[in-house]
Amino acid sequence: MFGSRSDRETVTCIACGDRLARSDAREYDKHGDRWERRDKAFEYLCKGCFADTSHQPRGDLEATLDDAGAGETDRETFLRRYRELAEENGVERE
């Protein structure tokens, strides 16, 4: 009939920056629980970027990125904090 709101909404892929219709995007939940929808704002990936992502468990990667200030601090500070947190958590470098 009129279509859903998501058919008319435009979103931006967090990986490549392309703008696309919400109905053509895939939801990405940085906290790893995309099924719990209450009070949640999702980010989006285009189908191509979604297909290129690893769907293997990431452990505490997202929490570590948040704690290190990803997207909220300058690169040098983020990298220093991330390294400190990774060392505290016993993450080995390959």
NUVEX-98908 format. One line per field, with one value per residue: residue in one letter; x, y, z of N, C-alpha, C in turn. Coordinates in nm, 2 decimals, m for minus. Last residue first. Example, Ala and Ser with C-alpha at 12.3 -4.5 7.8 and 13.67 -1.06 7.14 Angstrom:
<atoms>
type	S|A
npx	1.28|1.32
npy	m0.22|m0.57
npz	0.71|0.78
capx	1.37|1.23
capy	m0.11|m0.45
capz	0.71|0.78
cpx	1.29|1.32
cpy	0.00|m0.33
cpz	0.79|0.78
</atoms>
This chain:
<atoms>
type	E|R|E|V|G|N|E|E|A|L|E|R|Y|R|R|L|F|T|E|R|D|T|E|G|A|G|A|D|D|L|T|A|E|L|D|G|R|P|Q|H|S|T|D|A|F|C|G|K|C|L|Y|E|F|A|K|D|R|R|E|W|R|D|G|H|K|D|Y|E|R|A|D|S|R|A|L|R|D|G|C|A|I|C|T|V|T|E|R|D|S|R|S|G|F|M
npx	4.98|4.98|4.73|4.57|4.54|4.42|4.64|4.68|4.45|4.48|4.71|4.61|4.40|4.55|4.70|4.50|4.37|4.58|4.62|4.36|4.14|3.81|3.59|3.64|3.72|3.80|3.85|3.59|3.53|3.71|3.62|3.37|3.44|3.59|3.54|3.46|3.37|3.28|3.26|3.20|3.37|3.24|3.15|2.88|2.87|2.95|2.73|2.51|2.62|2.53|2.45|2.36|2.07|1.97|1.73|1.50|1.48|1.58|1.78|1.92|2.18|2.42|2.66|2.72|2.69|2.49|2.38|2.15|2.20|2.00|1.78|1.61|1.74|1.92|2.24|2.56|2.89|3.09|3.20|3.11|2.86|2.64|2.36|2.02|1.69|1.36|1.17|1.15|1.10|0.83|0.68|0.40|0.13|0.08
npy	m1.10|m1.04|m1.14|m1.01|m0.96|m0.73|m0.55|m0.53|m0.40|m0.16|m0.05|m0.03|0.16|0.38|0.43|0.47|0.70|0.89|0.89|0.98|1.13|1.01|0.88|0.65|0.47|0.45|0.22|0.13|0.06|m0.15|m0.33|m0.39|m0.52|m0.75|m0.97|m1.18|m1.21|m1.49|m1.43|m1.30|m1.04|m0.88|m0.88|m0.85|m0.59|m0.46|m0.53|m0.41|m0.17|m0.14|0.08|0.09|0.14|0.21|0.10|0.05|m0.29|m0.51|m0.77|m0.86|m0.79|m0.77|m0.64|m0.38|m0.28|m0.41|m0.33|m0.43|m0.37|m0.21|m0.16|m0.02|0.23|0.31|0.47|0.60|0.48|0.43|0.18|0.12|0.22|0.35|0.54|0.56|0.68|0.56|0.42|0.17|0.22|0.26|0.07|0.13|0.17|m0.12
npz	1.65|1.99|2.23|2.51|2.78|2.88|2.88|2.61|2.53|2.67|2.54|2.28|2.32|2.40|2.16|1.98|2.08|2.07|1.78|1.69|1.93|2.00|1.91|1.76|2.05|2.31|2.44|2.49|2.22|2.18|2.38|2.29|2.05|2.15|2.30|2.05|1.79|1.59|1.24|1.01|0.85|0.56|0.30|0.32|0.40|0.16|0.00|0.13|0.37|0.72|0.99|1.34|1.55|1.87|2.10|2.25|2.17|2.04|2.04|1.81|1.81|1.99|1.95|1.96|1.71|1.48|1.17|0.91|0.56|0.30|0.16|0.32|0.33|0.04|0.09|0.06|0.15|0.33|0.39|0.66|0.72|0.49|0.58|0.46|0.42|0.41|0.27|0.39|0.65|0.65|0.39|0.17|0.12|0.00
capx	5.02|4.99|4.86|4.56|4.62|4.34|4.57|4.78|4.48|4.37|4.71|4.72|4.37|4.45|4.77|4.59|4.30|4.53|4.73|4.42|4.24|3.93|3.57|3.55|3.71|3.76|3.97|3.67|3.45|3.71|3.76|3.38|3.36|3.65|3.52|3.49|3.47|3.27|3.31|3.09|3.38|3.28|3.29|2.93|2.82|3.04|2.86|2.51|2.56|2.63|2.42|2.44|2.16|2.00|1.86|1.59|1.43|1.56|1.72|1.78|2.09|2.29|2.65|2.72|2.83|2.49|2.50|2.18|2.20|2.11|1.89|1.57|1.74|1.79|2.15|2.43|2.78|3.03|3.24|3.23|2.97|2.72|2.50|2.12|1.83|1.47|1.19|1.17|1.24|0.92|0.72|0.53|0.22|0.00
capy	m1.21|m0.99|m1.16|m1.03|m1.07|m0.85|m0.59|m0.59|m0.53|m0.25|m0.08|m0.12|0.02|0.32|0.40|0.35|0.58|0.85|0.86|0.85|1.14|1.07|0.99|0.75|0.47|0.58|0.29|0.17|0.16|m0.03|m0.27|m0.32|m0.39|m0.64|m0.83|m1.17|m1.11|m1.42|m1.51|m1.33|m1.17|m0.88|m0.89|m0.98|m0.69|m0.46|m0.57|m0.56|m0.20|m0.18|0.00|0.14|0.06|0.27|0.08|0.17|m0.18|m0.39|m0.69|m0.91|m0.72|m0.82|m0.78|m0.45|m0.29|m0.37|m0.37|m0.37|m0.47|m0.22|m0.23|m0.15|0.14|0.29|0.38|0.62|0.49|0.56|0.25|0.07|0.26|0.24|0.55|0.53|0.66|0.61|0.56|0.18|0.18|0.38|0.09|0.09|0.29|0.00
capz	1.55|1.86|2.17|2.36|2.74|2.85|3.01|2.69|2.47|2.70|2.69|2.31|2.27|2.49|2.29|1.96|2.07|2.20|1.87|1.65|1.82|2.04|2.00|1.70|1.90|2.26|2.40|2.60|2.29|2.10|2.39|2.42|2.04|2.06|2.36|2.19|1.82|1.72|1.35|1.09|0.92|0.70|0.32|0.27|0.49|0.28|m0.04|0.12|0.24|0.61|0.87|1.23|1.47|1.74|2.03|2.28|2.26|1.97|2.14|1.83|1.72|2.02|1.92|2.09|1.76|1.62|1.24|1.04|0.67|0.40|0.09|0.29|0.45|0.10|0.03|0.10|0.05|0.33|0.27|0.61|0.81|0.52|0.53|0.56|0.36|0.49|0.23|0.24|0.62|0.68|0.53|0.20|0.12|0.00
cpx	5.13|5.03|4.86|4.70|4.61|4.41|4.49|4.73|4.58|4.39|4.60|4.73|4.48|4.42|4.68|4.66|4.39|4.45|4.68|4.53|4.30|4.03|3.69|3.53|3.60|3.75|3.93|3.80|3.54|3.64|3.77|3.52|3.37|3.57|3.57|3.45|3.51|3.39|3.29|3.13|3.26|3.29|3.33|3.08|2.88|3.00|2.96|2.66|2.58|2.56|2.54|2.41|2.24|2.10|1.86|1.72|1.53|1.52|1.70|1.71|1.94|2.18|2.52|2.69|2.83|2.62|2.48|2.31|2.23|2.09|2.01|1.67|1.71|1.80|2.02|2.33|2.65|2.92|3.19|3.28|3.11|2.84|2.57|2.26|1.93|1.60|1.31|1.20|1.26|1.06|0.81|0.57|0.37|0.09
cpy	m1.16|m1.10|m1.10|m1.03|m1.10|m0.97|m0.72|m0.64|m0.60|m0.39|m0.18|m0.15|m0.07|0.18|0.33|0.32|0.46|0.72|0.81|0.80|1.00|1.07|1.06|0.87|0.57|0.59|0.43|0.25|0.22|0.08|m0.15|m0.26|m0.32|m0.51|m0.72|m1.03|m1.10|m1.33|m1.43|m1.42|m1.19|m1.02|m0.90|m1.00|m0.82|m0.56|m0.57|m0.61|m0.35|m0.21|m0.03|0.04|0.14|0.19|0.15|0.16|m0.07|m0.27|m0.55|m0.83|m0.76|m0.76|m0.84|m0.60|m0.36|m0.39|m0.32|m0.42|m0.40|m0.33|m0.25|m0.23|0.00|0.20|0.37|0.53|0.52|0.58|0.39|0.15|0.21|0.28|0.42|0.54|0.65|0.58|0.62|0.32|0.18|0.35|0.21|0.13|0.26|0.12
cpz	1.46|1.77|2.03|2.31|2.59|2.80|2.99|2.82|2.56|2.65|2.73|2.46|2.30|2.45|2.39|2.09|2.06|2.19|2.01|1.75|1.80|1.92|2.04|1.79|1.85|2.11|2.33|2.56|2.41|2.16|2.30|2.43|2.17|2.06|2.27|2.24|1.96|1.74|1.48|1.21|1.01|0.75|0.47|0.30|0.45|0.38|0.08|0.08|0.23|0.48|0.79|1.11|1.37|1.66|1.90|2.21|2.28|2.05|2.08|1.94|1.73|1.93|1.95|2.08|1.90|1.68|1.38|1.10|0.80|0.49|0.18|0.21|0.41|0.22|0.10|0.02|0.12|0.22|0.25|0.49|0.76|0.61|0.58|0.50|0.48|0.42|0.31|0.20|0.47|0.63|0.53|0.34|0.14|0.00
</atoms>
